[in-house]
Amino acid sequence: MRLNTNIYTTRLSVRPDDIDLFQHVHSSRYIDYVLAARFDQMERCYGCSMQEFMQAGYGWVLVSTEMHFKRPLKMGDTFDVSTHLKSFEKRKAHVVFDILHGSTGKSCCSGWALYTLVKLDTGKPAEIPDWVLERYSLPD
């Protein structure tokens, strides 16, 4: 099996509560956009929804992220969040992302996020099960 490193894209739009005092999207909202896109892509593109993880007793927790802000998103803007898996480790998934302005296609924010799989009942890190590795892999 090979890790599915295909790039997947989700279209979202700026909401009024995303706007800060400077009349553009607050920096903290960009990670929310990445999470919303990943939840969509987990189900739509990998066939493995967040609900399925939770029903199996697992959840993904953000461990660290790096974000590079390039240009602002503003009220009324649409944007595309493109993500792909860079790697799976024993307990972690490394996701790379780019947020592109919907009308210009220019990058507004790019970076990466590292997530750890945890058992919901204990909150402790868990090894990624084989069934997850299979769903996030491409056939040989």
C-alpha positions in Angstrom: 0.0 0.0 0.0 1.1 3.5 -0.7 -0.1 6.5 1.3 -2.7 8.5 -0.6 -1.0 11.9 -1.0 -3.5 13.2 -3.5 -4.5 16.8 -3.1 -8.1 17.4 -2.2 -9.9 20.7 -2.2 -12.9 22.1 -0.3 -14.6 25.4 -1.1 -15.6 27.6 1.9 -16.6 31.2 2.4 -15.9 33.9 4.9 -18.5 34.3 7.6 -19.3 37.5 9.4 -17.9 36.2 12.7 -14.6 35.4 11.1 -13.8 39.1 10.6 -11.6 41.0 13.1 -11.2 44.6 14.0 -9.0 45.2 10.9 -11.9 44.1 8.6 -10.2 40.8 7.5 -10.3 37.2 8.6 -8.6 36.8 12.0 -5.5 34.6 11.9 -7.0 32.1 14.4 -9.8 31.3 11.9 -7.5 29.8 9.3 -6.9 26.7 11.4 -10.6 26.3 11.7 -10.8 26.5 7.9 -8.3 23.7 7.6 -10.1 21.5 10.1 -13.5 22.1 8.3 -11.9 21.1 5.0 -10.3 18.0 6.5 -13.6 16.8 8.0 -15.2 17.2 4.6 -12.3 15.5 2.8 -12.1 12.6 5.3 -15.6 11.6 4.4 -15.8 12.7 0.8 -12.4 11.7 -0.4 -11.1 9.0 1.9 -14.4 7.4 2.8 -13.7 7.7 6.5 -15.6 10.3 8.3 -14.8 11.9 11.7 -18.0 10.3 13.0 -16.6 6.9 12.1 -13.4 7.6 14.0 -15.5 8.7 17.0 -17.7 5.7 16.9 -14.5 3.5 16.9 -13.4 5.5 20.0 -10.8 7.7 18.3 -10.2 11.4 17.6 -7.5 13.5 16.0 -5.9 16.2 18.2 -3.8 19.0 16.7 -0.3 18.8 18.1 1.5 21.6 16.1 1.0 23.8 13.1 3.0 26.2 11.0 1.1 28.9 9.0 2.4 31.4 6.5 0.0 34.3 6.0 0.4 35.9 2.5 -2.7 38.0 1.8 -6.0 38.6 3.7 -9.4 37.1 3.2 -12.3 39.5 3.6 -16.0 39.5 4.1 -17.8 38.0 1.1 -14.7 36.1 -0.1 -14.8 32.4 -1.1 -11.7 30.3 -0.8 -10.4 26.8 -1.5 -8.7 24.8 1.1 -6.4 22.3 -0.5 -4.8 19.6 1.7 -2.9 16.4 1.3 -1.3 13.9 3.6 2.4 14.2 3.7 3.0 11.2 6.0 1.6 8.9 8.6 3.8 8.0 11.6 3.0 5.5 14.2 0.5 7.8 15.9 0.5 10.9 13.8 -0.7 12.4 10.6 1.2 15.2 8.9 -1.1 17.3 6.7 0.0 20.1 4.3 -2.4 22.8 3.3 -2.9 25.9 1.1 -5.8 28.3 1.3 -6.4 29.9 -2.1 -8.6 33.0 -2.8 -11.7 31.9 -4.7 -11.6 34.5 -7.4 -7.8 35.1 -7.8 -6.5 31.7 -7.0 -3.7 33.3 -5.1 -2.4 31.7 -1.9 -3.7 33.5 1.3 -2.2 31.1 3.8 -0.2 27.9 3.6 1.5 25.6 6.0 1.2 22.2 7.7 -0.5 20.6 10.7 0.5 17.6 12.7 -2.3 15.6 14.3 -2.1 12.8 16.9 -4.7 10.0 17.0 -6.0 9.6 20.5 -8.4 7.2 22.3 -11.4 9.2 23.3 -11.9 7.4 26.6 -8.4 8.1 27.9 -7.2 11.0 25.8 -3.9 9.2 25.3 -2.2 8.7 22.0 -3.1 5.6 20.0 -1.4 3.8 17.2 -3.1 4.3 13.9 -5.1 1.1 13.3 -4.6 -1.0 10.1 -8.2 -0.2 8.9 -7.3 3.6 9.0 -4.0 3.0 7.1 -5.9 1.0 4.4 -8.5 3.8 3.9 -5.8 6.4 3.6 -3.8 4.4 1.1 -3.9 3.8 -2.6 -3.9 0.3 -4.0 -0.6 -0.9 -5.4 
